[in-house]
Amino acid sequence: MTHKELIDQVSENLFKQSGKLESRKSWLAIRNYLEQLDSEQLKSILKDQG
């Protein structure tokens, strides 16, 4: 999986868990945070959500 695909997957999973998208601003904040993580950190988050 590419870094962008990992970010997409993690953010999608986070919003599935919360049940709704709170706001575009919060979505962008989460995406910006996830983009700062490396691939191993993103994979770890996906594993923990698993």
C-alpha positions in Angstrom: 0.0 0.0 0.0 1.3 3.5 -0.8 1.5 6.1 1.9 -1.5 7.9 0.5 -3.5 4.7 0.4 -2.6 4.1 4.1 -3.8 7.6 5.0 -7.0 7.1 3.0 -7.7 3.8 4.8 -6.9 5.1 8.3 -9.1 8.2 7.9 -11.9 6.1 6.4 -11.8 3.7 9.4 -11.8 6.6 11.9 -14.9 8.1 10.4 -16.6 4.7 10.1 -16.1 4.3 13.9 -17.4 7.8 14.7 -20.4 7.2 12.6 -20.3 10.6 10.8 -18.1 13.3 9.6 -18.1 16.0 12.2 -17.0 18.7 9.9 -14.7 19.3 6.9 -12.4 21.2 9.2 -11.9 18.2 11.5 -11.5 15.9 8.6 -8.8 18.1 7.2 -7.1 18.3 10.6 -7.0 14.5 10.9 -5.8 14.1 7.3 -3.0 16.6 7.9 -2.0 14.8 11.1 -2.0 11.4 9.3 0.2 12.8 6.5 2.9 13.6 9.0 3.1 9.9 10.2 5.3 7.4 8.4 4.0 4.3 6.8 4.8 2.0 9.7 2.9 4.2 12.1 -0.1 4.2 9.7 0.1 0.4 9.4 0.2 0.2 13.2 -3.0 2.3 13.5 -4.8 0.1 10.9 -3.7 -3.0 12.8 -5.0 -1.6 16.1 -8.3 -0.7 14.5 -8.5 -4.2 13.0 
